[in-house]
Amino acid sequence: MPAAPPTPTTTAPAVATADPRRWLALVAVALSVLVISFDMTILNVALPTLASQLQATTGQQQWIVDAYTVVFAAAMLPAGLFGDRFGRRRTLTVGLALFGLASAVGMLTDSPATLIAARAGMGLAGALVMPMSMAVIPGLFPPAEQRRATAILAAALSAGAPLGPLIGGFLLQHFWWGSVFAVNVPLTAVGVVACVLLLPESRNPAAPRIDLLATVLAAGGLAALTYGIIEGTERGWTDPLVTGTLTGSLLALAALVLRSRRQREPMLDLSLLADRTFRWSSVAATLISFVLFGAFFVLPLYFQSVLGTDALGSGLRLMPMMLGLIVAAKLTDPLVDRLGARTVIALGLALLAAALLFGSRTGTADGYGRAAIWLSVLGIGMGLSLITAQASALVTLPAARAGVGSGLLQTLRQVGGALGIAVLGSLLSGAYRGALDTGGLSAAAAHRAGESVVAADAVARAGGGPALSASAHAAYVHGMGVVLLVAGLVAVASAVLVAARMPGGDPAPTPGSGDSGRADAPAVTGDHG
């Protein structure tokens, strides 16, 4: 149990005495982040298998992915406050345990609806883990080491995205589809033990109370927005359900912002965005997530359905992205020291844009070679931009607001990711249907073929003929090109925005002693459990 918080004084807090086990503890936290991170993309290579074995439609596939990210984003803000108030280590370990439990449910399910519910539970657990992983940094490291530690965690978070499809592909190659969830159970168990043994407890007893109404507004608004975008492609944008859902989402989110602006200690602390470095780093991280989540959604189906690889082959074909990310992780700190965070983020976004625009020119006759080139560049751009943006945002936070600030940053990132999947996934679905030739098919067969390229291949095997399969592959490549083109243009706009608006120079870490004389200074104890 954590010790009682010390009376605030004008002396430096406990963080000034560096814990000799701090780097080992960071490894434990990085493992936790990595598990949560790769689970955001591990299902992408499993979507074709899920579509086949669970009879999941394109919309259900989007929700299997988005249920995780929407709940993740909606719960992040109260999770950050909960950890600040009741203990960051405690919140982190509870989140990891819940993640393992929800993963166990996911691996045993046999219906898309139950899987979506399990993914939502995993999203709730991830929301408890992610902001706390960043918030424990001030309790472990002195100010001079905080940027390096934050960059290591940001690198682990970024590495999860390309690792997910590789791990998922390997598991699907050797085990049943539920193994993509089973792998989380032992990993989270190791994370719980390591965090309990190695992490000190820290908290901020003066943190604001959790606002239930704001939580409901955030969760309802984000879920309705994502649902409306996904269903807009299925039902049409003028459908009353779609327009009503989108209008309701905007009203809920607007009410959340207004409520937050009027409260003295809001759950959604928009005053953190007054710092221009935090604001524009957060904007950059959000836009990067929008772009990358959309790209990750379309690639596995291209590899498996068009190029004919299996799940493991799809994961292996994403390895150039991982290699690019490794290169970028080594270059980030030296480049930030020489050029400043703004330049490095803008450079990374420019590389992302170049890779996506090059990928958008992919044709049906192109093999893997073209994809390997632009995926390598994508990995470098992802590493430079995302690692730097997250580290730059987090080092500006005072220790007492580490949880709520990290929660806000990760909420914005997950909102960007959820919208990327919803918007770009819906764009893919519409472009695919528009280009698919279903002439000669019955109405039922044509409808099924229009649901996804996997369904079209199944219809072709059942008697639709090879022409249908060829048309479906061409239609999917067309839709993927449209998605990558739009994502590339968003990356171009993001690079220009960051270069024009983000402050130059590299922000110094906010020392914990800066808060030591305030009533909301964090309590950091030596309790290692």
PyMOL commands that set and color helices and strands:
alter all, ss='L'
color gray80, all
select helices_A, chain A and resi 14-16+22-38+44-53+58-86+88-108+112-135+137-140+143-174+179-182+184-198+212-235+240-262+270-274+276-306+311-317+319-339+341-359+368-394+399-435+443-449+453-464+466-501+512-515
alter helices_A, ss='H'
color red, helices_A
select strands_A, chain A and resi 202-203+523-524
alter strands_A, ss='S'
color yellow, strands_A
deselect
rebuild
show_as cartoon
